[in-house]
Amino acid sequence: MYPARRFAFVCILCGTIILGISPVWLPPPAACRVNESRNASGAVGLAGAEVHRQARRDRLAAITGEVFSGSEIRENLRTLCDEIGGRLSGTRNGRQARNLTERLFNRYGLEQVHQELFAMFGWERGPFRCEIVTPHHVAMHAVSLGNTPSTPPGGIEAAVVDVGHGNPAEFDDLGHEVRGKFALAVSGAMPGGRWMHRSEVLAVAAEHAAAGLLYQTRQPGHLPMTGMCWKNEVSPIPGVGISREDGEWIRRQLERGENVRVRLEMSNLTGEVESANVVAEIPGRSNEYVLVGAHLDAWDLGQGALDNGTGTMIVLEAARVLVQIGATPEATIRFVLFMGEESGLCGSRAYAAAHADELPACRAMINCDMTGMPLGIRIMGHEAANGFFEELLADMHGFELTVGISNRAGIYGDHQPFLLAGVPIITPRSRLEDDAWMYYHTSADTFDKVTFKQLNLAAAFVAALALELASTPERILEHLDGNGVRALIEKNNLGEALSFWGDWPHEE
Ligand SMILES: [Zn+2]
């Protein structure tokens, strides 16, 4: 929260005595170089609030100018996608991605650049074959889901039963029908029901003694979708992602009363692996910090260009630009590229646990995951601080942030462990190309799907947001205590989904 305040102080950086009553405190300049040029152009005579507002505009001008004249996003994403590609944690590609981004942080002149190791449950895709054997032989467009086990030698064969969206009520209606069969579920929420993660659907299928889960994507294009399907261990039954078209074909056969049987054979590698988060800083004057994060790991089928090459590039470019403009913020700006997100937020959980003592010093965590054209911001809770951000967004009107501020909270991202610890969370509200979700977690998530103008705008936006939050003498957003977190989770109906993962009720 930021109180309206009367102020009379000497602005250290401008050397100006400022007197006034301001409904909104505007931060002092952060970048000395930018600030000096402003003094030379005559801003000293302006009223205090105006001086600060002009200093903010100068910072924004420096950031946007640097991004649009020196962006390295395209070349960095090309390297990450074409020379490394998919990068699951614990794999060689994952390690290469960590080393690449560590080198870039060092080259950009960041400080405290290092990798923080952690252990996690790892999974790697092996040979896979999935086919319909009756009523006709059809090779399926299908992939194994993350953390799914190997089948016994020779594979398994079973009939298929349609379980709708795979909600518990739908399974209950089918009773013993599911036992020993492949449960065919399509992604999405049944009317009036909550959207369930594929791991939750698999859990219900396993409770009903299904032979396995065939999880159908809603997106067209014969693009089966992968994704994590169990947490921290091998799932109790096999899980397979299948294309929308194959799922619809099976459904049409079942509606005609045909007995559809599927044969599945797969072999996957599992076990504990070592991974690491990549960390870098722009040091501030206080012990507080703003954390700018994104997950670096990506599914192995494609190149992880959208998920999450976009967020990774935004974090790297924001770091580069803020060093380039000579930003000297009050609070440290810490950049963290998390591994293990796709495997169950392993990197961010490990980071939040290892840094529990200093989480109270975190002014805000800004998370970028599949971020595109910036349209506004989501501040999870903290409605009382919206005024500060409304004014900030008004100063950034050239970005055309048409959807403004939302205070809804969400989960399933690296912000989650921080949210549950009470750290203020901000994510950009943004838009990727209309077809981006078609490629999500598929083999088609590749470099050519990215629109660089969107990413450059997002990098400038996130850099500016981080710098403004790090430049105020005091924090704008207060941490939530246990009651505050509980109220936020309840208000946003997130308790049931969190409970499934053992993350709720929250231990304080
Ligand atoms: Zn992601």
Residues whose N, C-alpha, C, O or C-beta is under 5 A from the ligand:
A	BS01	ZN	D307 N308 D369
